[in-house]
Every structure is written in C-alpha cells, then in structure tokens.
Amino acid sequence: MDHTPPAFTCMKAIRVERFGGPEVLQLAEIPRPKPGAGEVLVKIHAIGVNPVDTYFRAGANPAITLPWIPGLDAAGVVEELGPGVTTLRPGQRVYTAGTVTGAYAEWTLCAPGQVYPLSDRLSFAQGAGVNVPYATAYRALFHRARVAAGETVLIHGASGGVGLAATQLARAFGLTVIGTAGTERGLDLVRREGAHHAVNHRAADYTKAILALTGGRGVEVILEMLANVNLGKDLPLLAEQGRVVVIGSRGPVEITPRDTMSRDADIRGMSLFNVKGRDLASIHAGLAAAIESGIVRPVIAREFPLAEAAAAHVAVMESGVGGKIVLIP
C-alpha cells in the first residue's frame, strides 16, 4: 500500500538510516503519511521513549528494514480515518500501542487495533507513558505471576517506568509491595507511588532487609527488570511456590537450581511482543478501568524536544530515571 502523500505535505520525524548508537537518530523532513483502507492517522502530541527502542535502534530486531522511524508509544488526536475504520472518530484523544509507520514523528499511521481512547484524566505526556510500561506491568502481575490479593511482591527497579506502573497496580490490587531503587530520590518516589516498603538495592545487605520485612518467610512474587544482575540473589528471597517474572535482562546469569527446588519455585519469562488477541484486549481493558479509577497515573521524569531524541535515548538507559522519558514533537 502506497503511503506517500503529495510532496507539499511534510512532517518532521526521526529517521534511522543505519543501526548504531544514539547518534543515528537524525531529525528529517519527510512526506506525511495518508491513511489507506483500515488505517488511522494520528497527530502526535507526545511520544514515549522505552528501553526497547534503544535495542531496536542498535539492530536487535532483524525484522526492521531501513530507513526506519522508531517508536511504539505515543499519544495524540485522531486526525483522519481510512476507509472501513468505524471504531474511532476524528478529534478523539488516543494513545498508541504500536504503529505502522513509527511514533517518533509529528504524525503516525496505526491499525485500529493499535489505538486506544485516552481519558481526559491523563495528559498527552502521560498517555505516551501508558502502553509499554503499564501493559508490561499488567501482563507480568496478572497474566504471568497470577498474583492474588494478600501476597507480597518485590519489584526490582521500582523507580523506573515499568516498576512504577507495577507498584501502582499491585498496591491497588491488595498486594504488599516492596520496591527497590538505588537513590534516596528513587526510594522516595517508590514510596509516594504506593510501595509499603522501599529498599536500596545498592546496599550490601539489601536481601537481608527484604527477608526481614517478610518475617523470614520470603516474597510470593518478584518482578525482575535486570535478571543478569539479580536473578541469582532473587531465588533465595522467594517464599514456598514463589514466582520470579523476568521482564528484562542484559546478559547471562549464574543461578543455583536448588534455590528453586527447595521452594517449588518458578522462573517465568515474558515479553510484551508475545501478547496478542484476547490477552492484549484484556490488558487494555484492565488499564482503561485503572485509568478511570485513578490507579494508573504515569510519572513523567523528563521531556525532550523531538530533535533531541539521541539525548532521550541516553537518558532512558541511565539508572535512577525516576519515571517516564517523553519526546515532544
């Protein structure tokens, strides 16, 4: 399908001509797309920057063909509907969960199933922080860990985008939440967003502190954002039939399998990109209800102009981000 509009209709976008470091994120002026049958054109007001964007930029996704516009998450307004689209209306506030043409731009094309209504309770910047962080947290807690109210969950890296989302959701669902962070500012943020306890994971004895908070019993669930660093230390923290959900990892790790055997414990991986159909609909229905009830409230750490996408990619990978990194076109 040809998405090329008349030459005089242009937009600014971040265009990647080669894989590499943040410097490959170059601002360009390119033709603005026009929706074809079954497509939606969204005017973007804010763009969510996620760690996965940096992995793709570096060449981790072999399905990407160059040139390429990065980005999955954005928030804005429906500008135009292609033939056959009846589930949305022009002027409607929306957030995206994936796009057809890329989110790091002033406009993007989406399939209708990639676009969800954005409540007036959230700003556009907050809307750009819904999909990857909150859908990941929801999937980890409710689909993979299958948490039950009354359980205790340890959220590693709780001051990051996914960690804060998980903290808010877990607290509202009736779990006891222990969140870790590496700075006093991060620990304060974790407490403010709902954690019952905040522990500095840079402290030498942080695992002892976590066990002490449970009276030595251990935690039922751990959400792990950096498994290559923490997984070996996570397993002894589990209660009987505990579960670790691996959300992120940047390398190999050595574990002691007997730490799972003695507890009948599970290590469960997950990727948001595996979610389709009913599971995906379930996640966004749950998030819609959580937004309306005030449970979902994305924390914006920093906003960058679209032209400074390279700086945003550096910032999103720094420790202690303290919320969501957002681009403003």
N, C-alpha and C positions, 0 to 999 in steps of 0.2 A: 504494500500500500504506500502510495506517494504522500509524504507528509510535508512536502516543500510548498510553502505559500508564495505569493507574489514577492518579488525581490525587495519591494519597498517596505515590507512588513518584517521588521527585525527585532531581535531581543538580545540582551546580554546573558551570557551563560559561561560557566566554567567548562572548558573543553580540554580533554586529555588526549594528546597525540601519541604519547608513549608512556609506558608504565615506569614508575620510579618513585622518587621521594616527593615531598610536598611541592617542590619547585615545578613539577609537571602540571600543576593546577593553574591553568592560564585563562584569564578573562578574555572572552572573544565576543564579537557581534555576529550572530548567525541568524538565518531565517527563522521566524516564529512558526511553530507547527500549527496545522489546522486539523481539527478532528475529522476523522473518517467515520464510517459506519461502526457503531458500537464503541465510540471513544468519547472522552470528556476532556475539554481544555480547561485547565485550572490556572488562574492568575495567582502567582505565589506571593505571599506576604512574609513568610519566614520558612527557613529550611533547617531541619535537624541534622547535626553532624554526629555520626556514630563511629566507634572504632572500626566497625566492619567496612566503612567507606575507605579507611586508610589501607586496609588489607587489599581491597579490590584495586585501589589506586596503584599499589605496589605490584599487582599482577597475580594475586592469589586466586582469582576466578577465571579459569580458562574459557568460560563461555562468553566473556566480554570481548567484543570486537572494537577496534579503534577506528576513527576517533569516538570518544565516549564522554557523556555527561554523567558525573557521579550523582548519587543521592537516591534514597528511598523515601525519606520522610519530609513532608512539607505541610504547610497549612496556608489556606488562601480562600479564594472565592471561585465558584464555577462560573466560567465566562461564556462557554459555548458547548452545546451538545451535538454530537454527531448523530446521524440518522439511527433510529432504533433505540436510543437511550431514553428511558422513561422513569428511572428511579431517582433522578436528580433534577434540579431546576437551576436555570441561570440566576446568579446572585446569591446562591446558597453558600454559607460558610462550611468548609470541609477541611479534613486532614487526610493525608495520603498514607497508604500502606503499600509502598511500591509505586513505580511509574512505568510508562512505556518509553519515554524519551529522556528521563533523568530529572532530578529535583534541583540541582544546582543551577537554577536559571530563573528568569522572570516569569516564564510560563512553562507548563509541562502538560503532556498528554498522559492520560490514565485510562485504563479499563474501568468500567463502572464498579467492578468488584474491588478495586484498589482505593476507592474513595468513600469516606465515611463522614456523616454530619458532625460538625464541630459545634458543641454547645457554646452559648454566649457566656457561660461561666468561665471559659478559658480564653486567654488572649491568643493571637495568632502564633506568637513565640512559644507559648505553652502547647498549643496544638501541634506544632512541629516536633514537640518532645513526647508525643503520645505513642506512636507506633512501636518502634523498636524497643525502647526501654520498658514500656508497660506491657506490651504483648509478650515480650520475653519473660518478664516477671510473672505475669499471669500464667503463662504456659508452664514455667518452672514450678510454681507453687501448686497449682490446681490440677494440671494435666499430668505432670511427671512425678512430683513428690506426693501428690494426692493428700495434701495436708488436711488435718482435722482440727477444729477449734479446740483449744486447750493444750495443743502441742507447743513445743519450744522450737524456734527456728533461729539458726545462726546465719546471718547474712554477711559474708565477707565482702569488703569493699562497699559498704552500705552508703557511703557518701557520693558514689558515682550515679550515673543516670539510671541504670538497671537496679542498683542497690537501693536508691531512694524509692523507686517505684515499688519494689518488693516490700520495703519497710512499711509504706503506706497501706498497701493491700493486706499484708499479713496482720498488721495491727487491727485493721477494721474487721478482719475475719475472725478475730478472737485468739490469735496465737500470741505467745510470749516471744518478743522479738529481742534478740541480741545482735547488735550491729557492730562491725569493726570499721575503723578508719585509722589513718596514720598521722593525723594532726589534731590539735585541740579544736581548730575551726571545723574540721570534718566531724569530730565527735559531737560538738555542739549541734551541728546541722542534723546529724543522725538522731539525736535525742529530740530535737524540735519536730522532726517529721514522724515521730511515733515510736521509736525504739524504747523499750523498757530499760535496756542496759546498753551502754556503749563502751567498747573495749579497744584500746590502742594495739593494733596488730604489730606495731614495731617494738613493743615491749618484749623483753626476753621471756617473761613468764606469762604471756597472754593466754596460753592454753590452760594454765592452772587457774587463771582468773575466770575463764569461761566455765570450767568444770565446777568451780566453787559456786558460781551463780545458779547451778542446777543441783546443788547439794551432792555433787559427785555422780549423779545419775547419767548425765550427758544430755545431748540435744537430739530430738527426733529427726530434724531436717537441717541440712546445711546447703545453702546456695553458694556455689563456688565460682568466683569470677576469674581466678588465676590458679588453675589446678596444678600447673607445673611447679608452682612455689609452695602451695598449701596442702595439696591432697594428702600427702603422707602424714601431715600433722592433723588433718581433719578426722581421719578414721578413728583414732582413739577418743575423740570427743563425742562419738555417737552413742546414743542410748541403744538398748536392745531393739532390733528391727529398724534401726535408723537408716536414713537415706541421704546420700550426697547427690545433688544435681549439679553436674558440670556444665556451666554456662560459658566459661571462657578458659582458654589455655594457650600458652605461647611456647610450648616445648614439652619434652618428655619429663617424666617424674618417676621416682622410685617409691614403691609402697610396700608395706608388709601385709600380705594377704590374710594372715591370721587375725589382723585387726578387724577384718570383715567377718571371718568365720566365727569368732567368739561372740559376735553380736547378731548374727544372721542379718548383716547389714548389706545394703545395696549401693552401688555407684551407678548413677543413671545419667547418661549424656542427653543433650538436647541441642537442637538448632531451630531457630525460628523459620528457617527456609524449608524445613521439612513439613511445616504445617499447611494443610490445605482443607478445602471443603468445609464439613461441619465443624471441625475443630477450630478453624480460622473464624468462622461465623460466631462460634461460641465465645471466643476470646473477645471479639469486638463488641458483641452484645453485653458481655460482662463489663467491659471497660466503659461502655456508654452509660450503664446504670451507675457505675462507680463515679463517673464524672458528674452526673446529675446529683448524686448524693454528697458530693464534695470530698470523696475519698481520694480521687485522682487529682493532684494539684502539682504539675511539673514545676520543678525549681530551676530557674534559668541562672546559670553561673556567669556566662559571658555572651555578648552579642558581637559579631564581626560583620562588616560590610562584605557583600559577595566577593568583591575584588580581593579580599584578604583571606580567601579560602585556605591558602597554604598555611597561614598562621593559625587558623582554626584547627587544621589537621595536626599541627604540633600540640596545640593546647589540649585537644581531646585525649591525647595519649599520655599526658602528664598525670602523675599521681596527685590525689587530693583535688580533683577538679571541682568538686562541690556542686554538682548539678549538671545541667544541660548546656552544651555549646550550640549556638544558633547563628546561622547566617541570615542577613537581611538584604534582599536584592534591591 
